[in-house]
Protein backbone atom coordinates (compact mmCIF):
# COMPACT_ATOMS: atom_id res chain seq x y z
CA UNK A 1 0.00 0.00 0.00
CA UNK A 2 2.78 2.46 0.91
CA UNK A 3 4.57 1.57 -2.31
CA UNK A 4 1.41 2.12 -4.27
CA UNK A 5 0.95 5.55 -2.75
CA UNK A 6 4.51 6.45 -3.59
CA UNK A 7 4.02 5.50 -7.23
CA UNK A 8 0.75 7.45 -7.37
CA UNK A 9 2.27 10.62 -5.94
CA UNK A 10 5.44 10.59 -8.02
CA UNK A 11 3.48 9.64 -11.10
CA UNK A 12 1.13 12.58 -10.64
CA UNK A 13 3.87 15.11 -9.98
CA UNK A 14 6.59 13.77 -12.24
CA UNK A 15 10.24 13.49 -11.20
CA UNK A 16 10.97 15.72 -8.21
CA UNK A 17 14.56 16.82 -7.63
CA UNK A 18 14.07 19.11 -4.65
CA UNK A 19 11.50 20.44 -2.21
CA UNK A 20 11.50 24.07 -1.05
CA UNK A 21 9.63 24.39 2.25
CA UNK A 22 8.79 28.01 3.13
CA UNK A 23 5.53 27.53 5.00
CA UNK A 24 5.07 28.23 8.70
CA UNK A 25 2.94 30.14 11.15
CA UNK A 26 4.62 33.57 11.08
CA UNK A 27 5.58 35.76 14.00
CA UNK A 28 3.96 37.69 15.64
CA UNK A 29 1.95 34.73 16.78
CA UNK A 30 -1.49 34.30 15.24
CA UNK A 31 -2.57 31.43 17.50
CA UNK A 32 -1.91 30.22 21.06
CA UNK A 33 1.61 28.93 21.66
CA UNK A 34 0.60 25.27 21.70
CA UNK A 35 -1.12 25.62 18.33
CA UNK A 36 1.81 27.47 16.82
CA UNK A 37 4.19 24.78 18.05
CA UNK A 38 1.97 22.02 16.66
CA UNK A 39 1.42 23.64 13.27
CA UNK A 40 5.03 24.62 12.63
CA UNK A 41 6.57 21.39 13.86
CA UNK A 42 4.08 19.12 12.10
CA UNK A 43 4.38 21.03 8.84
CA UNK A 44 8.16 20.71 8.88
CA UNK A 45 8.07 17.07 9.94
CA UNK A 46 5.56 16.23 7.21
CA UNK A 47 7.77 17.80 4.54
CA UNK A 48 10.94 16.07 5.73
CA UNK A 49 9.20 12.73 6.16
CA UNK A 50 7.46 12.99 2.77
CA UNK A 51 10.82 13.68 1.14
CA UNK A 52 12.28 10.62 2.86
CA UNK A 53 9.43 8.34 1.79
CA UNK A 54 9.48 9.59 -1.80
CA UNK A 55 13.25 9.34 -2.10
CA UNK A 56 13.71 13.10 -2.63
CA UNK A 57 17.21 13.83 -1.37
CA UNK A 58 17.30 17.63 -1.54
CA UNK A 59 15.22 19.83 0.80
CA UNK A 60 15.58 23.58 1.27
CA UNK A 61 13.88 24.88 4.39
CA UNK A 62 13.23 28.43 5.59
CA UNK A 63 14.94 28.46 8.97
CA UNK A 64 15.39 31.79 10.73
CA UNK A 65 17.70 34.19 12.50
CA UNK A 66 15.37 34.18 15.51
CA UNK A 67 16.74 31.03 17.15
CA UNK A 68 20.04 32.78 17.95
CA UNK A 69 18.51 34.83 20.74
CA UNK A 70 16.31 37.38 19.04
CA UNK A 71 15.19 39.81 20.34
CA UNK A 72 18.76 40.78 21.21
CA UNK A 73 17.53 43.67 23.34
CA UNK A 74 15.99 41.13 25.74
CA UNK A 75 18.71 38.45 25.71
CA UNK A 76 22.49 38.61 26.08
CA UNK A 77 24.34 38.50 22.76
CA UNK A 78 27.70 36.76 23.31
CA UNK A 79 29.52 38.41 20.38
CA UNK A 80 29.14 40.07 17.00
CA UNK A 81 28.97 39.54 14.12
CA UNK A 82 26.40 36.78 14.48
CA UNK A 83 27.54 33.73 12.51
CA UNK A 84 26.57 30.09 12.07
CA UNK A 85 28.61 29.08 15.13
CA UNK A 86 26.46 31.33 17.32
CA UNK A 87 24.90 29.62 20.36
CA UNK A 88 21.19 29.02 19.89
CA UNK A 89 18.74 30.49 22.37
CA UNK A 90 14.96 30.52 22.03
CA UNK A 91 13.04 33.46 23.41
CA UNK A 92 9.55 32.39 22.28
CA UNK A 93 7.72 29.46 20.77
CA UNK A 94 8.30 30.64 17.19
CA UNK A 95 12.07 30.58 17.65
CA UNK A 96 11.74 27.21 19.38
CA UNK A 97 10.06 25.74 16.30
CA UNK A 98 12.95 27.00 14.17
CA UNK A 99 15.57 25.52 16.49
CA UNK A 100 13.76 22.18 16.73
CA UNK A 101 13.29 22.20 12.96
CA UNK A 102 17.05 22.45 12.48
CA UNK A 103 17.63 19.57 14.88
CA UNK A 104 14.98 17.56 13.05
CA UNK A 105 16.81 18.27 9.79
CA UNK A 106 20.06 17.04 11.32
CA UNK A 107 18.45 13.82 12.53
CA UNK A 108 16.86 13.09 9.14
CA UNK A 109 20.24 13.54 7.48
CA UNK A 110 21.99 11.34 10.04
CA UNK A 111 19.53 8.58 9.22
CA UNK A 112 20.04 8.93 5.47
CA UNK A 113 23.61 9.80 4.37
CA UNK A 114 22.33 10.61 0.87
CA UNK A 115 19.95 13.31 2.07
CA UNK A 116 20.71 17.00 2.29
CA UNK A 117 18.57 19.59 4.07
CA UNK A 118 19.74 23.16 3.65
CA UNK A 119 18.42 25.47 6.37
CA UNK A 120 18.30 29.07 5.16
CA UNK A 121 18.24 31.29 8.25
CA UNK A 122 16.32 34.14 6.71
CA UNK A 123 16.50 37.58 8.23
CA UNK A 124 13.48 39.90 8.38
CA UNK A 125 12.14 39.55 4.82
CA UNK A 126 11.12 42.82 3.19
CA UNK A 127 9.23 43.65 0.01
CA UNK A 128 10.52 46.61 -2.03
CA UNK A 129 7.33 48.58 -1.38
CA UNK A 130 8.18 48.55 2.34
CA UNK A 131 11.44 50.48 1.98
CA UNK A 132 9.85 53.90 2.31
CA UNK A 133 8.95 52.90 5.86
CA UNK A 134 12.65 52.54 6.74
CA UNK A 135 12.89 56.33 6.98
CA UNK A 136 10.91 56.41 10.22
CA UNK A 137 13.58 54.29 11.93
CA UNK A 138 16.43 56.67 11.19
CA UNK A 139 15.65 58.91 14.17
CA UNK A 140 15.04 56.03 16.59
CA UNK A 141 17.47 53.14 16.27
CA UNK A 142 15.78 51.30 19.15
CA UNK A 143 12.92 50.29 16.86
CA UNK A 144 15.11 47.83 15.02
CA UNK A 145 17.81 46.80 17.48
CA UNK A 146 15.85 43.62 18.25
CA UNK A 147 17.62 41.87 15.35
CA UNK A 148 20.69 44.11 15.07
CA UNK A 149 18.99 46.22 12.35
CA UNK A 150 19.14 43.37 9.84
CA UNK A 151 16.88 42.62 6.84
CA UNK A 152 16.76 40.79 3.52
CA UNK A 153 14.99 41.66 0.27
CA UNK A 154 12.55 38.98 -0.88
CA UNK A 155 14.22 38.89 -4.30
CA UNK A 156 17.50 37.96 -2.64
CA UNK A 157 15.69 35.23 -0.73
CA UNK A 158 14.74 33.79 -4.11
CA UNK A 159 18.38 33.97 -5.18
CA UNK A 160 19.46 32.12 -2.05
CA UNK A 161 16.86 29.40 -2.59
CA UNK A 162 18.02 28.87 -6.18
CA UNK A 163 21.64 28.60 -5.04
CA UNK A 164 20.73 26.24 -2.20
CA UNK A 165 19.02 23.87 -4.63
CA UNK A 166 22.41 23.44 -6.31
CA UNK A 167 24.31 23.10 -3.01
CA UNK A 168 25.57 19.56 -3.56
CA UNK A 169 26.82 18.73 -0.07
CA UNK A 170 25.11 15.91 1.78
CA UNK A 171 23.82 16.35 5.31
CA UNK A 172 22.31 19.26 7.18
CA UNK A 173 23.77 22.71 6.57
CA UNK A 174 22.74 26.22 7.59
CA UNK A 175 23.28 29.72 6.24
CA UNK A 176 22.27 33.20 7.33
CA UNK A 177 20.62 35.02 4.44
CA UNK A 178 20.90 38.76 5.01
CA UNK A 179 21.66 41.94 3.15
CA UNK A 180 25.13 43.48 3.26
CA UNK A 181 23.83 46.59 5.00
CA UNK A 182 21.59 47.33 7.95
CA UNK A 183 18.28 49.18 7.81
CA UNK A 184 20.06 52.25 9.24
CA UNK A 185 22.17 55.01 7.70
CA UNK A 186 23.99 55.41 11.01
CA UNK A 187 27.22 53.42 11.07
CA UNK A 188 27.12 49.99 12.66
CA UNK A 189 29.99 50.89 14.98
CA UNK A 190 28.06 53.87 16.30
CA UNK A 191 24.93 51.78 16.80
CA UNK A 192 26.83 49.09 18.68
CA UNK A 193 28.64 51.68 20.81
CA UNK A 194 25.30 53.17 21.78
CA UNK A 195 23.18 50.08 22.34
CA UNK A 196 25.55 47.14 22.87
CA UNK A 197 28.79 48.59 24.27
CA UNK A 198 29.64 45.46 26.26
CA UNK A 199 29.17 42.89 23.52
CA UNK A 200 32.41 41.36 22.23
CA UNK A 201 33.29 42.47 18.69
CA UNK A 202 35.23 39.95 16.64
CA UNK A 203 35.79 42.32 13.74
CA UNK A 204 35.72 46.00 12.90
CA UNK A 205 32.57 47.03 11.04
CA UNK A 206 32.70 49.27 8.00
CA UNK A 207 29.94 51.82 7.38
CA UNK A 208 26.49 50.37 7.96
CA UNK A 209 27.74 46.80 7.49
CA UNK A 210 25.32 44.08 8.55
CA UNK A 211 25.73 42.51 12.01
CA UNK A 212 24.21 39.10 11.19
CA UNK A 213 26.85 37.85 8.80
CA UNK A 214 26.15 36.38 5.36
CA UNK A 215 29.83 35.51 4.83
CA UNK A 216 29.27 31.74 4.84
CA UNK A 217 26.45 31.98 2.31
CA UNK A 218 28.70 34.03 0.05
CA UNK A 219 31.67 31.72 0.43
CA UNK A 220 29.85 28.40 0.12
CA UNK A 221 26.75 29.11 -1.97
CA UNK A 222 28.04 32.00 -4.07
CA UNK A 223 25.29 34.21 -2.67
CA UNK A 224 25.54 37.95 -3.36
CA UNK A 225 22.68 40.22 -2.25
CA UNK A 226 21.61 42.47 -5.10
CA UNK A 227 18.80 44.61 -3.68
CA UNK A 228 19.44 47.33 -1.14
CA UNK A 229 16.86 49.52 0.54
CA UNK A 230 19.04 52.56 -0.10
CA UNK A 231 18.70 51.99 -3.85
CA UNK A 232 15.00 52.80 -3.71
CA UNK A 233 13.77 55.46 -6.11
Protein Blocks (a to p, Z undefined) as FASTA:
>chain_A
ZZmmmmmmmmmnopafbdcdfbdcddddfbdfklmmmmmmmmmmmmmmmmmmnopabdcd
dddfklnopafklmccfbdcddfkbccddfbfklmmmmmmmmmmmmmmmmmmkbccdddd
ddddddfklmmmmmmmmmomklmmmnoopacdfklmmmmmmmmmmmccedjdddddddfb
dfbfbdfklmmmmmmmmbccfbdcehjadfbdcklmmmmnopacfbdfklpZZ
